């Protein structure tokens, strides 16, 4: 009976989604967005341009259009630094400051004491 109940629940969800899609298709704003998308695609085809080309042109006009990883301008755009973590070994009193997790002393401690134990030694 579990399978038949699951079937009817999914069938009900599918009918509900179909009704929502039908309502969305009647929305004039959505129709305008589809029309814009189609016209833009035709224009890109007419000039032999890709979406990447369009975004590059728009990014030159308005830099806020650029994606997060796009640093094509190269001016003053750098990646954020990782936070500094300070580990203090309670057994030896040794202190390690690092911005990454792949540090020589940390790896040695992890092998000796275990990852969870070393991760609990973070001071700040």
C-alpha positions, 0 to 999 in steps of 0.5 A: 500500500505504500507504493500506491500512496506514494503514486497518488501523492506524486500524481496529485503534485504533478496535477498541481504543478501542471495547473500552476504552469498553465496559470503562468503561461497565461501571465502577460509578463511571462509572455513578454519575457519569452518574447524578449528571450526569443528576440534576443536569440534571433539577434544573437544568431543574426550577428553570430554572437554567443551569450558570453559575447553579449555578457562581455559587451554588457559588462563593459557598459555596466560592470555590475552585470559581470559574474562574480568570477569574471575579473577581465578588467583586472583593475583592483579586483582580488579574491578575498583572503581566507580567515586566519586560524590559530591552532594551539597544541595543548600537549606541546604548547606549540602555536600554528597560524594558517589561512589554509588547512594544508599546513605541514605541522597541522598535517603532522598533528592530524596524523598523531592526534586525529583530525577532530582533535586538532580541529578543536584546537582552533583559538580564533 
